[in-house]
Amino acid sequence: MLFHITQSHSAENCPKDEGGSSVLFNKDAEGVELRAMYGAFAEHVVYYVVEADSMKAVNQFLMPGFKRCECVITPVMEESMVK
């Protein structure tokens, strides 16, 4: 299943000097494939599209940022809506 994730943090919790946005997620989380990652860095927001086997896998992907970020996780699909 595909998920669109919006991950935001405060300016005080910005990882800019600690490795950047790559420290906010686990690229090796089992059962998750990172499809896309975009940043609105001046707004302290990172957007991800991931394919995951489960919400547990999504949580493992996001675990490194749990203490400094808030996330909105939305299931999405590539297929058109059927009339």
C-alpha positions in Angstrom: 0.0 0.0 0.0 1.2 3.6 -0.7 1.3 6.2 2.0 1.8 10.0 1.7 3.6 11.2 4.8 3.9 14.9 5.9 6.5 15.2 8.6 7.1 18.5 10.3 9.2 19.9 13.1 9.8 23.2 14.8 12.7 25.4 14.0 14.2 24.6 17.4 14.1 20.9 16.6 15.5 21.3 13.1 18.1 18.6 12.2 20.0 20.9 9.8 23.2 20.7 11.9 22.8 17.1 12.8 22.9 15.4 9.4 19.8 17.0 7.8 16.5 15.5 7.0 18.0 12.0 6.4 18.2 11.6 10.2 14.4 11.8 10.5 13.6 8.4 8.9 15.0 4.9 8.8 16.0 4.1 5.2 16.5 0.5 6.2 13.1 -0.1 7.8 11.9 -3.6 6.8 8.9 -3.7 4.6 9.1 -0.1 3.4 10.3 1.3 0.0 10.9 5.0 -0.2 9.3 6.1 -3.5 9.9 9.9 -3.2 11.0 12.5 -0.8 10.5 16.3 -1.1 11.3 19.1 1.3 9.8 22.5 2.0 12.9 23.2 4.2 12.1 26.8 5.0 8.8 25.5 6.4 10.5 22.7 8.3 8.4 20.1 6.4 9.4 16.9 4.6 7.0 14.9 2.4 7.5 11.2 1.6 5.7 8.7 -0.6 6.4 5.2 0.7 5.2 1.8 -0.2 4.8 -0.4 2.9 3.5 -3.7 4.0 1.9 -2.4 7.1 1.5 0.6 9.5 4.0 -1.1 11.8 6.6 -0.8 9.0 5.6 2.8 8.4 6.1 3.5 12.1 9.6 1.9 12.0 10.4 4.1 9.0 9.5 7.2 10.9 10.9 6.1 14.3 14.1 8.3 14.2 12.0 11.5 14.0 9.3 10.6 16.6 10.9 12.8 19.3 11.1 15.9 17.2 8.5 15.6 14.5 4.7 15.4 14.0 3.4 13.3 11.1 0.3 13.0 9.0 0.0 9.6 7.3 -2.4 9.3 4.4 -3.0 6.1 2.4 -3.0 6.9 -1.3 -3.3 5.0 -4.6 -1.9 5.3 -8.1 -5.1 4.1 -9.8 -7.9 6.4 -11.0 -11.2 6.5 -9.2 -13.9 4.4 -10.9 -17.2 6.0 -11.7 
